[in-house]
Amino acid sequence: MPNPDGAVRRPRVYVSYARESDEHASLVRGFAAFLRTEAGVDARFDQWYADGRRDWVAWASDQFERADFILVVASPGYGRTTGMLDTAMLHNNLGRNLPNATHRILPVVLPGGSVDDIPHVLSAYAATHYVVHEFTLDGVKDLVRTFHGSTAHAMPPLGAFLPPAPAADPVLVAAPRRLPGTGSLLRAGAEVVIGDDHYLVHADTYDESTTSDGAAVLRRGRALSIGAPREQVWLRQLEARQDTPVAVAAAAALAREHELLRSPAGRRTGLPRSLALTREDGVVTLATGWPVSSRTGAPCDTLASFVPDRGELVDPLRTRGILRGLAGLCRNLAALHRRDVVHRCLAPAAMIRLDEGALVLRDLGLATTSYAPGEGPEPYRAPEQRRRHREQVGPWTDAYQIAAIAYHFATSHPPPPSTPPPARGLAPALPASAMEAVDAALAADPARRPDVSVLAAVFDSAR
């Protein structure tokens, strides 16, 4: 929620629910805890205040008055005896100021619930409701957008209104900002022209998203360069539809990565080769090289293609090979860290596996961007990257993410965000020193983690 000075403050929300069973109360408590710890929302929940005798009528009334939003958790029992007090206050708020209450009172359906359980007074099918399928940031994004007052799809700028040409039928003509030719925008499976180069974009690696303010579109995908020299490339493109600070910063990050990779410090084996940076009518595209197999000539796969399925029986020999590949990658990261460059977005999909098992970086991740709460790939996100944490990101963040990936390959599942069970106990067939290093690098306290140079030396011992 914006303040007058432009800063964003945490919204205060009251979580209202029916106390109909221990299981339901536990589910709602987990939801409220997730909102506080991961989404950065100042959630208030009655079970956290049961520290003595309390006038619950006065307490709930105070929560209703002070909250920016009231989350009504749908359940069959809401509105019966266990929810009579909150139901009465809902009716009172709706009757006193319907438009304001409609904005503040938000019906929420948690996993396993039904829209039919939303209280009738909240008009489940006539007004907006929020279905939370899982307790993840993606699962609550629509709810958080409402807290912030933002939309998933920004309204395009209004073009100039031009009168019709003489003798023409009356029409309304809008002249929006001129966009580049459609042939220069990345599309899955399409042939695109960027600057003087032609590319065929592979559909299997293509994805796109928007910036946090919806002002720019981020596209990326592997492509084949058409014409000499024919080579595989990794394309990342930003199309700024509005020149907001977020969009400008995202474009500048691509330019800084290009400059870094072209500098002597960036010309190192294991780092991407920057081929070209193209700017064209609000669109910035960075092209970097993608390694190909020396045996088949086909593009090398990312490490994501080798991630074990959850519960799969792990092959110790194969995992030792992955650890050796991570050791080489750690040495490249250590060289970046000596130049104050931190990747912060390490995941199997961000690592390309060469013929003999060596791993190289697909790109520099978030190295040229400013820290943003909740950044990084969710299964491997370091504690300091999560929302509402005080620690700063740094080289220790890369160490955590490397360890989380090693943990995944050693145990067939990524480490849980709380305290993970020791990898040494879950993977007894792997070298104890390597698993102990993984456990140490997963410490919640960044100061207790070994740096990536130590991980490189220990993982090398997996031979």
VMD Tcl script that draws the C-alpha trace (Angstrom):
set ca {
  {0.00 0.00 0.00}
  {1.59 3.32 -1.06}
  {2.29 6.12 1.40}
  {2.09 9.78 0.37}
  {5.89 9.88 0.14}
  {5.92 6.99 -2.35}
  {7.16 4.32 0.05}
  {5.28 1.05 0.41}
  {3.99 0.12 3.86}
  {2.85 -3.28 5.02}
  {-0.93 -3.71 4.91}
  {-2.56 -4.74 8.17}
  {-5.10 -7.55 7.76}
  {-7.38 -9.35 10.18}
  {-7.90 -13.05 9.47}
  {-11.50 -13.96 10.35}
  {-12.53 -17.62 10.44}
  {-14.93 -20.08 12.04}
  {-13.49 -22.06 14.98}
  {-15.19 -25.22 13.81}
  {-12.39 -27.81 14.09}
  {-8.74 -28.16 15.09}
  {-7.81 -29.06 11.51}
  {-9.44 -25.94 10.08}
  {-7.92 -23.72 12.77}
  {-4.48 -25.17 12.02}
  {-4.91 -24.55 8.29}
  {-5.90 -20.93 8.85}
  {-3.03 -20.44 11.30}
  {-0.59 -21.69 8.67}
  {-2.10 -19.30 6.13}
  {-1.81 -16.32 8.49}
  {1.79 -17.29 9.35}
  {2.68 -17.50 5.65}
  {1.25 -14.03 5.03}
  {3.46 -12.59 7.80}
  {6.72 -14.44 7.18}
  {6.81 -14.78 3.40}
  {4.42 -12.20 1.93}
  {5.36 -9.40 4.35}
  {1.73 -8.77 5.34}
  {0.95 -7.60 8.89}
  {-1.59 -10.39 9.52}
  {-3.46 -10.53 12.86}
  {-4.85 -13.88 14.07}
  {-6.65 -14.60 17.33}
  {-4.63 -17.68 18.34}
  {-1.50 -15.52 18.62}
  {-3.17 -13.39 21.29}
  {-4.41 -16.19 23.57}
  {-1.81 -15.39 26.22}
  {-4.28 -14.75 29.01}
  {-7.87 -13.86 29.76}
  {-9.10 -11.42 27.15}
  {-12.35 -9.69 26.13}
  {-12.59 -11.25 22.67}
  {-15.55 -9.10 21.64}
  {-13.54 -5.93 22.25}
  {-10.43 -7.46 20.64}
  {-12.24 -8.53 17.45}
  {-14.03 -5.18 17.21}
  {-10.67 -3.40 17.46}
  {-9.21 -5.64 14.71}
  {-12.14 -4.84 12.41}
  {-11.66 -1.11 12.94}
  {-7.87 -0.99 12.59}
  {-7.33 -3.46 9.75}
  {-6.77 -2.26 6.19}
  {-8.37 -5.49 5.02}
  {-10.46 -8.24 6.61}
  {-9.88 -11.72 5.20}
  {-12.95 -13.92 5.64}
  {-11.84 -17.55 5.34}
  {-14.64 -19.59 3.80}
  {-15.85 -22.70 5.61}
  {-19.18 -24.46 6.18}
  {-19.25 -23.27 9.80}
  {-18.75 -19.56 9.14}
  {-21.88 -17.71 10.27}
  {-23.04 -20.35 12.73}
  {-22.28 -20.25 16.44}
  {-18.49 -20.14 16.12}
  {-18.59 -17.18 13.73}
  {-21.57 -15.20 15.07}
  {-19.51 -12.26 16.37}
  {-17.50 -11.77 13.18}
  {-20.64 -12.27 11.08}
  {-22.42 -9.53 12.98}
  {-19.52 -7.15 12.41}
  {-19.49 -8.06 8.69}
  {-23.16 -7.11 8.43}
  {-22.51 -3.89 10.33}
  {-19.60 -2.86 8.08}
  {-21.50 -3.71 4.91}
  {-24.56 -1.79 6.04}
  {-22.62 1.27 7.19}
  {-20.62 1.82 3.98}
  {-21.10 -0.82 1.28}
  {-18.47 0.42 -1.25}
  {-15.77 0.74 1.42}
  {-16.67 -2.61 3.02}
  {-16.63 -4.34 -0.38}
  {-13.09 -3.03 -0.85}
  {-11.92 -4.04 2.66}
  {-13.66 -7.36 3.26}
  {-12.11 -10.08 1.10}
  {-13.52 -13.64 0.96}
  {-10.73 -16.22 0.78}
  {-10.98 -19.93 -0.09}
  {-8.05 -21.98 1.27}
  {-6.84 -25.35 -0.12}
  {-9.59 -27.96 0.20}
  {-12.30 -25.31 0.59}
  {-15.17 -24.36 -1.68}
  {-16.50 -21.07 -3.05}
  {-19.95 -22.26 -1.90}
  {-18.75 -21.87 1.70}
  {-18.29 -18.10 1.36}
  {-20.93 -16.34 3.52}
  {-23.91 -15.29 1.39}
  {-23.63 -11.70 2.55}
  {-20.32 -11.43 0.65}
  {-21.91 -12.33 -2.73}
  {-19.42 -15.06 -3.67}
  {-20.46 -15.23 -7.32}
  {-21.40 -11.59 -7.89}
  {-18.26 -10.05 -6.38}
  {-14.57 -10.90 -6.41}
  {-13.31 -13.75 -4.27}
  {-9.80 -15.18 -3.83}
  {-8.91 -18.86 -4.16}
  {-5.55 -19.81 -2.59}
  {-4.49 -23.19 -3.99}
  {-1.17 -23.29 -2.13}
  {0.77 -21.26 0.42}
  {3.31 -19.80 -1.99}
  {3.88 -16.25 -3.22}
  {2.46 -17.29 -6.57}
  {-0.57 -18.79 -4.81}
  {-1.42 -15.50 -3.06}
  {-0.37 -13.07 -5.79}
  {-3.94 -11.98 -6.61}
  {-4.59 -11.28 -2.94}
  {-1.33 -9.33 -2.55}
  {-2.12 -7.30 -5.67}
  {-5.36 -6.26 -3.99}
  {-3.48 -5.20 -0.85}
  {-1.13 -3.13 -2.98}
  {-3.83 -1.75 -5.27}
  {-2.06 -2.95 -8.41}
  {-3.30 -4.94 -11.37}
  {-1.82 -7.87 -13.28}
  {-2.47 -6.07 -16.57}
  {-1.65 -2.39 -16.74}
  {-3.91 -0.17 -18.84}
  {-2.04 0.85 -22.01}
  {-1.29 4.55 -22.49}
  {-4.01 6.62 -24.17}
  {-3.01 7.57 -27.68}
  {-3.76 10.84 -29.39}
  {-7.33 11.30 -30.63}
  {-7.24 12.25 -34.32}
  {-10.19 13.40 -36.40}
  {-11.19 11.31 -39.42}
  {-9.89 12.19 -42.84}
  {-12.19 14.33 -45.03}
  {-14.97 12.43 -46.78}
  {-14.32 9.34 -44.67}
  {-16.91 7.64 -42.53}
  {-16.80 8.92 -38.92}
  {-14.34 6.79 -36.96}
  {-12.27 7.09 -33.81}
  {-8.56 6.80 -34.52}
  {-6.08 6.20 -31.71}
  {-2.34 6.65 -32.22}
  {-0.56 4.63 -29.50}
  {3.15 4.65 -28.93}
  {4.82 3.20 -31.99}
  {5.95 -0.36 -31.36}
  {8.76 -2.06 -33.26}
  {7.87 -4.39 -36.07}
  {6.41 -7.64 -34.82}
  {9.34 -9.43 -36.42}
  {11.72 -8.08 -33.76}
  {9.78 -9.31 -30.71}
  {10.61 -12.79 -29.42}
  {7.88 -15.37 -29.94}
  {7.95 -19.12 -29.37}
  {8.78 -20.93 -32.62}
  {9.00 -17.68 -34.60}
  {11.71 -16.27 -36.84}
  {12.73 -12.85 -35.56}
  {14.97 -10.09 -36.85}
  {16.95 -8.22 -34.19}
  {19.28 -5.58 -35.53}
  {21.13 -7.21 -38.42}
  {20.69 -10.76 -37.11}
  {18.01 -13.38 -37.81}
  {17.04 -15.99 -35.22}
  {14.69 -18.96 -34.98}
  {13.35 -19.09 -31.40}
  {12.98 -22.58 -29.91}
  {9.53 -23.07 -28.40}
  {10.63 -25.52 -25.67}
  {12.76 -22.95 -23.81}
  {10.68 -19.81 -24.37}
  {8.93 -17.97 -21.55}
  {7.81 -14.45 -20.75}
  {6.71 -12.40 -17.76}
  {6.08 -8.80 -16.79}
  {7.97 -6.51 -14.45}
  {6.53 -5.99 -10.99}
  {4.70 -2.83 -12.09}
  {3.41 -4.33 -15.34}
  {5.17 -1.66 -17.39}
  {7.49 -3.97 -19.35}
  {7.48 -7.48 -20.80}
  {10.46 -9.77 -20.21}
  {11.01 -12.49 -22.80}
  {13.72 -15.12 -23.06}
  {14.49 -18.26 -24.98}
  {17.16 -20.26 -26.75}
  {17.42 -19.59 -30.48}
  {19.36 -20.61 -33.57}
  {21.20 -17.87 -35.39}
  {20.23 -18.02 -39.08}
  {23.11 -17.20 -41.39}
  {26.83 -17.15 -40.74}
  {27.89 -18.05 -38.20}
  {25.10 -20.51 -37.38}
  {25.18 -20.90 -33.62}
  {22.93 -21.46 -30.65}
  {22.24 -18.35 -28.59}
  {20.38 -17.35 -25.44}
  {18.17 -14.30 -26.02}
  {16.74 -12.08 -23.30}
  {14.57 -9.18 -24.31}
  {12.81 -6.36 -22.47}
  {9.99 -4.46 -24.15}
  {9.22 -1.28 -22.18}
  {5.64 -0.21 -22.75}
  {5.87 2.58 -20.19}
  {9.05 4.31 -19.03}
  {8.65 3.60 -15.32}
  {11.61 3.35 -12.91}
  {11.20 -0.44 -12.77}
  {11.24 -0.78 -16.58}
  {14.24 1.55 -16.92}
  {16.16 -0.40 -14.25}
  {15.42 -3.73 -15.97}
  {16.75 -2.41 -19.30}
  {19.84 -1.02 -17.59}
  {20.50 -4.42 -15.94}
  {20.76 -6.10 -19.38}
  {23.17 -3.39 -20.53}
  {25.33 -3.78 -17.43}
  {25.50 -7.55 -17.90}
  {26.63 -7.03 -21.51}
  {29.37 -4.65 -20.36}
  {30.48 -7.00 -17.59}
  {30.72 -10.03 -19.88}
  {32.64 -7.99 -22.46}
  {35.14 -6.75 -19.87}
  {38.39 -8.65 -19.16}
  {36.87 -9.86 -15.88}
  {33.94 -11.42 -17.72}
  {35.96 -13.22 -20.37}
  {36.47 -16.36 -18.36}
  {35.81 -19.97 -19.21}
  {32.52 -20.98 -17.65}
  {30.89 -17.57 -18.13}
  {28.58 -16.74 -21.06}
  {29.91 -14.99 -24.17}
  {28.05 -11.76 -24.83}
  {27.42 -11.59 -28.57}
  {25.34 -8.44 -29.01}
  {23.21 -5.87 -27.20}
  {20.55 -4.32 -29.43}
  {18.33 -1.32 -28.65}
  {15.34 -0.59 -30.84}
  {12.31 1.60 -30.03}
  {11.97 0.73 -26.37}
  {13.16 -2.87 -26.82}
  {16.51 -4.07 -25.45}
  {17.80 -7.52 -26.44}
  {20.90 -9.26 -25.10}
  {22.28 -12.24 -27.03}
  {24.78 -14.59 -25.37}
  {26.29 -17.84 -26.59}
  {24.82 -21.26 -25.78}
  {27.26 -24.23 -25.80}
  {26.72 -27.17 -28.16}
  {27.82 -30.77 -27.81}
  {31.15 -31.50 -29.48}
  {29.90 -35.02 -30.18}
  {26.46 -34.38 -31.65}
  {26.46 -30.68 -32.52}
  {23.15 -30.31 -30.65}
  {22.67 -27.63 -27.98}
  {23.71 -28.81 -24.53}
  {20.95 -29.35 -21.96}
  {20.62 -27.45 -18.73}
  {21.09 -29.26 -15.44}
  {17.29 -29.17 -15.06}
  {17.10 -32.11 -17.48}
  {18.97 -34.27 -14.94}
  {17.10 -33.37 -11.74}
  {15.80 -36.56 -10.05}
  {12.07 -37.02 -9.59}
  {10.83 -36.62 -6.05}
  {11.28 -39.93 -4.23}
  {13.50 -41.36 -6.97}
  {16.28 -43.68 -5.83}
  {19.41 -41.56 -6.22}
  {22.37 -43.00 -8.14}
  {25.46 -42.15 -6.00}
  {27.84 -42.36 -8.99}
  {25.73 -39.96 -11.01}
  {25.42 -37.58 -8.05}
  {29.20 -37.59 -7.57}
  {29.48 -36.42 -11.17}
  {27.02 -33.59 -10.47}
  {29.05 -32.56 -7.41}
  {32.22 -32.39 -9.52}
  {30.38 -30.21 -12.03}
  {29.22 -27.93 -9.23}
  {32.82 -27.71 -8.00}
  {33.92 -26.16 -11.28}
  {30.96 -23.81 -11.26}
  {31.86 -22.74 -7.71}
  {35.32 -21.71 -8.88}
  {33.77 -19.48 -11.55}
  {31.42 -17.99 -8.96}
  {34.38 -17.35 -6.64}
  {36.06 -15.34 -9.43}
  {32.87 -13.28 -9.81}
  {32.65 -12.76 -6.05}
  {36.16 -11.31 -5.99}
  {34.77 -8.60 -8.28}
  {31.67 -8.05 -6.12}
  {29.39 -9.84 -8.59}
  {26.81 -12.19 -7.02}
  {24.51 -14.33 -9.17}
  {21.60 -14.77 -6.67}
  {19.46 -16.82 -9.08}
  {21.19 -20.20 -9.18}
  {18.98 -23.13 -10.14}
  {19.45 -26.21 -12.36}
  {17.83 -24.36 -15.28}
  {20.48 -21.62 -14.96}
  {23.36 -24.09 -15.47}
  {24.33 -25.68 -18.79}
  {25.90 -29.15 -18.65}
  {28.70 -29.80 -21.13}
  {29.68 -33.16 -22.64}
  {31.99 -34.31 -19.85}
  {29.78 -33.11 -17.01}
  {31.26 -29.64 -16.51}
  {28.73 -26.94 -15.68}
  {28.72 -23.37 -16.99}
  {26.41 -20.45 -16.27}
  {23.61 -19.72 -18.73}
  {23.67 -16.02 -17.74}
  {24.50 -13.84 -14.74}
  {21.06 -14.14 -13.14}
  {20.32 -11.20 -10.85}
  {23.93 -10.02 -10.60}
  {23.26 -6.64 -12.25}
  {19.96 -5.95 -10.48}
  {19.17 -4.45 -7.09}
  {17.92 -6.71 -4.32}
  {14.14 -7.22 -4.21}
  {12.38 -9.11 -1.38}
  {11.21 -12.51 -2.58}
  {13.76 -12.69 -5.39}
  {15.41 -15.89 -6.62}
  {14.11 -19.34 -7.62}
  {11.67 -20.53 -4.97}
  {12.98 -24.10 -4.34}
  {16.53 -22.77 -3.86}
  {15.87 -19.29 -2.43}
  {18.21 -18.35 0.42}
  {16.65 -17.19 3.72}
  {17.94 -13.64 3.23}
  {16.11 -13.46 -0.12}
  {12.76 -14.19 1.46}
  {10.46 -11.39 2.50}
  {10.89 -9.70 5.87}
  {14.42 -10.91 6.54}
  {17.06 -8.52 7.80}
  {20.21 -10.16 6.42}
  {21.82 -8.79 3.26}
  {22.38 -10.82 0.10}
  {25.97 -11.51 -0.90}
  {28.40 -14.30 -1.90}
  {26.90 -16.38 0.92}
  {23.61 -16.33 -1.01}
  {25.25 -18.16 -3.94}
  {26.76 -20.67 -1.48}
  {23.29 -21.45 -0.09}
  {21.80 -21.93 -3.57}
  {24.63 -24.22 -4.70}
  {24.16 -26.28 -1.54}
  {20.39 -26.42 -2.08}
  {20.93 -27.80 -5.59}
  {23.44 -30.36 -4.31}
  {20.93 -31.34 -1.59}
  {18.26 -31.85 -4.26}
  {20.45 -34.20 -6.29}
  {21.61 -36.07 -3.18}
  {18.15 -36.59 -1.64}
  {15.75 -36.33 -4.65}
  {14.00 -33.30 -3.17}
  {14.99 -29.67 -2.52}
  {15.61 -28.63 1.09}
  {12.51 -27.39 2.94}
  {12.56 -23.65 3.70}
  {12.70 -24.29 7.45}
  {15.49 -26.40 8.99}
  {16.18 -29.21 6.46}
  {17.05 -32.72 7.68}
  {20.83 -33.25 7.39}
  {21.88 -34.38 3.92}
  {24.52 -36.64 5.47}
  {21.82 -38.76 7.08}
  {19.66 -38.87 3.94}
  {22.51 -39.70 1.53}
  {24.87 -42.11 3.36}
  {26.31 -43.43 0.07}
  {27.83 -40.03 -0.77}
  {31.08 -38.68 0.74}
  {30.40 -37.51 4.29}
  {32.61 -34.42 3.88}
  {30.60 -33.25 0.88}
  {27.28 -33.74 2.63}
  {28.54 -32.00 5.78}
  {29.56 -29.02 3.62}
  {26.08 -28.98 2.07}
  {24.47 -28.96 5.52}
  {26.76 -26.15 6.67}
  {26.01 -24.03 3.58}
  {22.26 -24.37 4.24}
  {22.58 -22.60 7.59}
  {19.98 -19.89 8.12}
  {22.70 -17.58 9.43}
  {24.82 -16.44 6.43}
  {27.87 -15.97 8.67}
  {27.96 -19.72 9.38}
  {28.10 -20.80 5.73}
  {31.33 -21.83 3.99}
  {32.10 -19.81 0.87}
  {31.93 -21.28 -2.63}
  {35.71 -21.86 -2.75}
  {35.39 -24.25 0.18}
  {32.45 -26.00 -1.51}
  {34.53 -26.34 -4.69}
  {37.37 -28.08 -2.83}
  {35.05 -30.42 -0.92}
  {32.94 -31.32 -3.96}
  {36.10 -32.11 -5.91}
  {36.86 -34.75 -3.31}
  {33.73 -36.61 -4.49}
  {35.95 -38.18 -7.13}
}
mol new
graphics top color blue
foreach p $ca { graphics top sphere $p radius 0.5 }
foreach p [lrange $ca 0 end-1] q [lrange $ca 1 end] { graphics top cylinder $p $q radius 0.2 }
display resetview
